[in-house]
Amino acid sequence: MDDTGITDIPPEEAEELSPRAAKIAIIGRPNVGKSTLFNRMAGKKLAIVNDTPGVTRDRRETKGRLRGRDLLLMDTAGFENVKGEKLEARMRAQTEQAVFDADVCLFVYDARVGVTPLDRIFAEFVRKSGRPTVLVANKCESRASDAGITEGYSLGMGDPIEVAAEHNIGMVELDDAIEMSLREVNLMPEIDDLDRSDAPVRIAIVGRPNAGKSTLINTLIGEDRLLTGPEAGVTRDSITVDYMWAGRRVQFHDTAGMRKKAKVQETLEKLSVGESLRAIKFAQVVILLMDATMPFDKQDMQIAALCEREGRAMVIGVTKWDLVENKSEMAKSLREKAGRLLPQLRGIPVVMFSGLTGKSVDRLLPAIERVHIDWSAKVKTADLNDWLIEKVRRHPPPAVNGRRIRPKYITQTKTRPPTFVLKCSRATKLPESYKRYLINGIREDFDLPGTPIRLFVRADKNPYDN
């Protein structure tokens, strides 16, 4: 296995590990998925996994590597708020010892359930320990986890890393966060800029059946790697193709065509669409491929809305451009439609090319690089609050029932996609239209065209509130 993730080390190679392997402790309350994450990171099933809380009692360890660094992974018992001589109290003592022994802790909580009082008690203990900690929001395979992800910021451990250990989602981002934490404690070898930029960009190509997705990938890589044909629905599974494209490592994910939900009846097609949805969630950039002879179909718009809800960076690719006669007029019309039909992605790049002949496909990579950079953008809090003062001065929020709403503070809480939290009085009364005004302002004033942006409004704490 390559060194782009944490890998298990066979017992016969264990003696080759350095005597000072970095220790990673996976901690959290019972039943949040610690053992599932441990097995995923180890690369094999070592710990028993069950829905029953308290299955793990002893500390389990295994050796592994992360991007050239030796590691010791530790699975721990769920933290219980008990003391004394009971079994649960002795399990808690083992977990606390693992925290003190670790170089980096992975604090795992269940994003579907949200932050619980026990999470807060344990988080306070971990913060007081002074150990570098990565906050892991597990079970993020569906939108049911959105509220719980946001609640994670209240634990005071930084941005939650969104993963679904059972489904192998978000593990690359988790590896990145672990690597950064190890660097802070000088336990990760330095990697030069060239090596760091070598991480592949994951690109999912999606669209309606027979849009030319497989043909485009074959043209980009210069070989007939994927099966193509005039029949709709040739691709049934999500196929990953690794490639060096213009000096950059990329992973293309070819997906099955996505028809209207009402037309998807066969079990096999349902499974294929399910794989396409997973590819979108896994991707960093999505190319929404449209047929130039019938672009912006209703199904195209539904797929675009799905990608925006998932928060993916997106490029609209219009293929079969060789079949268009008046190209300049058609290009102008397509860009106008993109702005009108996808206002939530205002400024999204539209690239026209022929996937079959290869003409103009070289325009895709610059567009992908731009949206990927914007998707990962971080805006300084000071700049955001200067911007907020000016925006509110120009256009104050409307009064509700004769009482003003006062936006007070804004900060960016995460990237990929850029996510912001606005603190204001009477937060629940802020109109959706004003939120759109602020989101569009962020996109335009900080030069993030076509980027999905999240804005959460939170109430300012009232000192007189019980």
C-alpha positions in Angstrom: 0.0 0.0 0.0 1.3 3.5 -0.8 2.1 6.1 1.9 -0.9 8.4 1.4 -2.7 7.0 4.4 -2.3 5.1 7.6 -1.3 1.5 7.0 -1.0 -1.6 9.2 2.5 -3.0 9.7 2.8 -6.8 9.7 4.2 -8.4 12.9 7.3 -9.6 11.0 8.2 -6.0 10.1 7.4 -4.5 13.5 11.0 -4.5 14.6 11.8 -2.1 11.7 9.7 0.7 13.3 11.6 3.5 14.9 11.8 3.4 18.7 9.9 6.7 18.9 6.7 6.0 16.9 4.1 8.7 17.3 1.2 7.6 19.5 -2.3 8.3 18.3 -5.2 7.7 20.8 -8.7 7.3 19.5 -11.0 8.5 22.3 -14.6 9.5 22.9 -17.7 8.4 24.8 -19.2 4.9 24.2 -20.7 3.9 20.8 -19.5 6.8 18.6 -17.5 4.5 16.3 -14.0 4.5 17.8 -13.3 0.9 17.0 -14.7 1.2 13.5 -12.3 4.1 12.9 -9.5 2.1 14.5 -10.1 -0.8 12.1 -10.3 1.6 9.1 -7.1 3.3 10.0 -5.3 0.0 10.7 -6.5 -1.4 7.3 -8.0 -4.5 8.8 -10.5 -5.7 11.3 -8.7 -5.9 14.7 -11.3 -4.5 17.1 -14.8 -6.0 17.6 -17.5 -3.6 16.4 -21.1 -3.8 17.6 -23.9 -1.3 18.3 -23.8 -2.3 22.0 -22.1 0.4 24.0 -19.0 -0.7 26.0 -17.8 -3.5 23.7 -14.2 -2.2 24.0 -12.8 -2.4 27.5 -9.0 -2.7 27.2 -6.7 -0.4 25.3 -5.9 -2.1 21.9 -2.8 -1.0 20.0 -1.4 -1.6 16.5 1.5 -0.3 14.6 1.2 1.6 11.3 2.7 4.3 9.1 1.4 7.7 8.0 3.2 9.2 5.0 6.5 7.8 6.0 6.1 8.3 9.8 5.9 5.3 12.2 2.7 5.3 14.3 1.2 3.5 17.2 -2.6 3.5 17.0 -4.5 3.1 20.3 -8.2 2.1 20.5 -9.7 3.0 23.9 -12.8 2.3 26.0 -15.7 4.7 25.9 -15.4 7.5 28.4 -17.9 7.2 31.3 -18.4 9.8 33.9 -17.9 7.5 36.9 -15.3 7.1 39.6 -14.4 4.5 42.2 -13.8 0.8 41.9 -16.5 -0.2 39.4 -15.5 -1.7 36.0 -16.6 1.5 34.2 -14.3 3.6 36.5 -11.3 1.3 35.8 -12.1 1.6 32.0 -12.2 5.4 32.4 -8.8 5.3 34.1 -7.3 3.3 31.1 -8.8 5.9 28.7 -7.4 8.8 30.7 -4.0 7.2 30.7 -4.1 6.7 27.0 -4.7 10.5 26.7 -1.6 11.3 28.7 0.5 8.7 26.8 -0.6 10.0 23.3 1.2 12.5 21.1 -2.1 13.3 19.4 -5.7 12.4 20.4 -8.5 11.8 17.9 -11.6 13.0 19.8 -14.6 11.2 18.2 -18.2 12.1 18.5 -21.4 11.0 16.7 -22.5 13.7 14.3 -25.9 12.2 13.9 -26.6 12.4 17.6 -24.8 15.7 18.1 -22.7 16.9 21.1 -23.9 15.3 24.4 -23.3 16.4 28.0 -20.8 13.5 28.3 -19.0 14.7 25.2 -18.6 18.1 26.9 -17.3 16.6 30.2 -14.7 14.5 28.4 -13.7 17.4 26.1 -13.0 19.6 29.1 -10.7 16.9 30.5 -8.9 16.5 27.2 -8.4 20.3 26.8 -7.0 20.5 30.4 -4.5 17.6 29.5 -2.9 19.9 26.9 -2.6 17.1 24.3 -2.9 18.1 20.7 -6.3 17.0 19.6 -8.1 16.4 16.3 -11.9 16.7 16.5 -13.6 13.9 14.5 -17.3 14.1 13.6 -18.1 10.5 12.7 -21.1 9.0 10.9 -21.3 11.9 8.4 -22.6 9.8 5.5 -25.9 11.7 5.3 -27.3 15.2 5.7 -28.7 14.0 9.1 -25.3 14.9 10.5 -25.2 18.6 9.4 -26.5 20.0 12.7 -24.2 17.8 14.8 -21.2 18.9 12.7 -21.9 22.5 13.6 -22.4 21.6 17.3 -18.9 20.3 17.3 -17.4 23.8 17.3 -18.8 24.3 20.8 -16.3 21.7 22.2 -13.5 24.2 21.7 -11.2 21.8 19.7 -11.2 23.5 16.3 -12.9 22.4 13.1 -14.5 19.0 13.1 -13.1 16.6 10.5 -16.1 15.0 8.8 -15.7 11.3 8.3 -17.8 8.2 8.0 -15.4 5.4 9.1 -17.8 2.6 8.2 -18.1 3.9 4.6 -14.4 5.1 4.2 -15.5 8.8 3.7 -13.2 11.6 4.8 -10.1 9.6 5.6 -7.8 11.6 3.5 -8.8 14.8 5.2 -8.3 13.0 8.6 -4.8 12.0 7.5 -4.1 15.6 6.6 -5.2 16.8 10.1 -3.2 14.1 11.9 -0.1 15.1 9.9 -0.5 18.8 10.8 -0.9 17.9 14.5 2.2 15.8 14.4 4.1 18.6 12.8 3.2 20.9 15.6 4.8 18.5 18.1 7.8 17.9 15.7 6.9 14.3 15.1 6.4 14.5 11.4 9.2 14.8 8.8 9.1 17.9 6.7 7.9 17.5 3.2 8.7 20.0 0.6 6.1 21.9 -1.4 6.5 19.7 -4.4 5.8 16.6 -2.5 2.8 18.1 -0.6 1.3 19.3 -3.9 1.5 15.7 -5.1 -1.7 14.7 -3.3 -4.2 13.7 -6.0 -7.2 15.9 -6.8 -10.3 13.7 -6.7 -12.6 14.5 -9.7 -16.0 12.9 -10.2 -17.6 13.2 -13.6 -21.3 13.1 -13.3 -24.3 13.7 -15.6 -27.3 12.1 -17.3 -26.9 8.7 -19.1 -25.0 8.9 -22.4 -23.6 12.4 -21.8 -20.1 11.2 -22.7 -18.5 10.8 -19.3 -16.5 7.6 -20.1 -15.5 9.0 -23.5 -14.1 12.2 -21.9 -11.9 10.2 -19.4 -10.6 8.0 -22.2 -9.7 11.1 -24.2 -8.0 12.8 -21.2 -5.8 9.7 -20.4 -5.2 8.8 -24.1 -6.4 5.2 -24.0 -9.6 3.2 -24.1 -9.6 2.5 -20.4 -13.4 2.6 -19.9 -16.1 0.9 -21.9 -18.1 3.3 -24.1 -20.9 2.9 -26.6 -24.1 4.6 -28.0 -26.3 2.7 -25.5 -27.3 4.6 -22.4 -26.3 3.1 -19.1 -23.0 1.3 -20.2 -21.3 2.4 -17.0 -22.8 0.7 -13.9 -20.2 1.1 -11.3 -18.1 4.0 -10.1 -14.6 3.5 -11.6 -11.5 5.2 -10.3 -8.7 6.0 -12.7 -5.4 7.4 -11.5 -3.5 9.7 -13.9 -0.9 12.4 -14.3 -2.7 15.2 -16.0 -0.5 18.2 -17.1 1.9 17.4 -14.3 -0.7 17.0 -11.6 -1.8 13.7 -9.9 -5.6 13.3 -10.3 -8.1 10.6 -9.7 -11.0 10.5 -12.2 -14.2 8.9 -10.9 -16.4 7.7 -13.8 -20.0 7.3 -12.6 -23.2 5.8 -13.9 -25.7 8.2 -15.6 -28.3 9.6 -13.2 -31.9 9.5 -14.5 -35.0 11.0 -12.8 -35.7 9.2 -9.6 -39.2 8.1 -10.8 -37.6 6.2 -13.7 -35.1 4.3 -11.6 -36.9 1.0 -11.0 -34.4 -1.8 -11.4 -32.3 -2.8 -8.3 -29.1 -2.7 -10.3 -29.7 0.8 -11.5 -30.5 1.9 -8.0 -27.2 0.5 -6.8 -25.4 2.2 -9.7 -26.9 5.6 -8.8 -26.0 5.0 -5.1 -22.4 4.5 -6.2 -22.6 7.8 -8.2 -23.9 9.6 -5.1 -21.0 8.2 -3.0 -18.5 9.4 -5.7 -19.9 12.9 -5.4 -19.5 12.9 -1.7 -16.0 11.5 -2.0 -14.9 14.0 -4.7 -13.2 17.3 -4.2 -14.3 18.6 -7.6 -17.3 17.5 -9.7 -17.5 18.0 -13.4 -21.2 18.1 -14.4 -21.1 17.0 -17.9 -23.9 18.2 -20.3 -24.7 17.3 -23.9 -24.3 20.5 -26.1 -27.3 19.4 -28.1 -29.6 19.5 -25.1 -27.9 21.4 -22.2 -29.4 22.4 -18.9 -32.1 19.7 -18.9 -34.2 19.6 -15.7 -32.2 16.5 -14.6 -28.9 18.4 -15.1 -30.3 21.1 -12.7 -31.2 18.5 -10.1 -27.7 16.9 -10.3 -26.2 20.4 -9.9 -28.4 21.1 -6.9 -27.3 17.8 -5.3 -23.6 18.7 -5.8 -24.2 22.1 -4.3 -25.9 20.6 -1.2 -23.0 18.3 -0.8 -20.7 21.3 -0.9 -18.5 20.1 -3.8 -16.5 22.4 -6.0 -18.0 22.2 -9.4 -17.3 22.9 -13.1 -19.9 22.6 -15.9 -18.5 20.8 -18.8 -20.4 21.0 -22.1 -19.3 18.2 -24.5 -20.1 17.4 -28.1 -19.2 21.0 -28.9 -18.1 19.9 -32.4 -21.8 19.4 -33.2 -22.7 23.1 -32.5 -22.8 25.5 -35.4 -23.0 29.0 -34.0 -20.4 28.5 -31.2 -20.0 32.1 -30.0 -23.8 32.7 -29.6 -24.3 29.3 -28.0 -21.4 29.9 -25.5 -23.0 33.2 -24.5 -26.4 31.6 -24.0 -24.9 28.8 -21.9 -23.2 31.2 -19.5 -26.3 33.3 -19.2 -28.3 30.1 -18.3 -25.8 29.0 -15.8 -26.1 32.3 -13.9 -29.9 32.4 -14.1 -30.6 28.7 -13.3 -27.9 28.3 -10.7 -27.9 31.5 -8.6 -26.6 29.6 -5.6 -23.4 28.9 -7.7 -23.1 32.3 -9.3 -20.0 32.6 -11.5 -19.6 28.8 -11.9 -17.1 28.1 -14.8 -18.6 26.7 -18.0 -16.1 24.9 -20.3 -17.0 23.9 -23.8 -15.1 21.1 -25.6 -15.4 17.8 -27.6 -14.8 14.8 -25.5 -14.6 12.6 -28.6 -12.0 14.6 -30.6 -10.2 16.1 -27.6 -10.6 19.7 -29.0 -10.4 22.2 -26.1 -10.4 19.6 -23.3 -7.2 21.3 -22.1 -9.4 24.1 -20.8 -10.7 21.8 -18.1 -7.7 21.6 -15.8 -7.3 25.4 -15.3 -11.0 25.7 -14.4 -10.7 22.7 -12.0 -7.6 24.2 -10.3 -9.3 27.6 -9.8 -12.5 26.1 -8.2 -10.4 23.8 -6.1 -8.3 26.7 -4.7 -11.5 28.8 -4.0 -13.2 25.8 -2.4 -10.2 25.6 0.0 -10.0 29.4 0.6 -9.6 30.8 4.2 -10.6 34.4 4.8 -9.2 36.3 7.8 -11.6 37.1 10.6 -10.5 40.7 10.7 -11.2 41.2 7.0 -14.6 39.5 7.4 -15.7 41.7 10.2 -14.6 44.9 8.4 -16.6 43.6 5.4 -19.6 42.9 7.7 -19.6 46.4 9.1 -19.7 47.9 5.6 -22.4 45.5 4.3 -24.7 46.2 7.3 -24.1 49.9 6.9 -25.1 49.8 3.3 -28.1 47.5 3.8 -29.2 46.9 7.4 -31.4 43.8 8.1 -35.1 44.6 8.1 -36.7 45.2 11.5 -39.1 42.4 12.7 -42.1 43.4 14.8 -40.5 46.8 15.2 -37.3 45.5 16.7 -33.9 45.6 14.9 -31.7 42.7 14.2 -28.0 43.5 14.9 -25.3 41.4 13.1 -22.3 41.6 15.4 -19.5 39.2 14.4 -18.6 36.8 11.6 -15.9 34.2 11.3 -15.0 31.3 9.0 -15.1 28.0 10.8 -14.0 25.6 8.0 -13.1 25.2 4.4 -14.1 22.8 1.7 -16.6 24.3 1.3 -16.1 27.8 2.9 -18.3 27.8 6.0 -19.1 30.9 8.1 -20.8 31.5 11.4 -22.6 34.9 12.0 -23.4 36.0 15.5 -26.3 38.4 15.8 -29.2 39.4 18.0 -32.5 37.7 17.4 -30.8 35.1 15.1 -33.9 33.1 14.4 -35.6 36.2 12.9 -33.0 36.9 10.3 -34.7 36.6 6.9 -33.4 34.1 4.4 -33.2 36.9 1.9 -30.7 38.7 4.0 -28.6 35.5 4.4 -28.5 35.2 0.6 -27.4 38.8 0.5 -24.5 38.1 2.8 -23.6 34.9 1.0 -23.6 36.6 -2.4 -21.5 39.4 -0.9 -18.9 37.0 0.4 -18.7 35.2 -3.0 -18.3 38.5 -4.9 -16.2 40.6 -2.5 -13.8 37.8 -1.7 -13.6 36.5 -5.2 -15.0 33.0 -4.8 -17.1 32.6 -8.0 -19.1 29.4 -8.3 -18.1 28.2 -4.8 -20.8 26.7 -2.6 -20.8 28.8 0.6 -22.4 27.9 4.0 -23.6 30.5 6.4 -24.9 29.6 9.9 -26.6 32.2 12.0 -26.1 31.9 15.8 -27.5 33.9 18.6 -25.2 36.0 20.7 -25.1 34.7 24.3 -27.4 36.7 26.6 -25.9 37.1 30.1 -29.4 37.4 31.6 -30.6 34.2 30.0 -31.2 31.3 32.5 
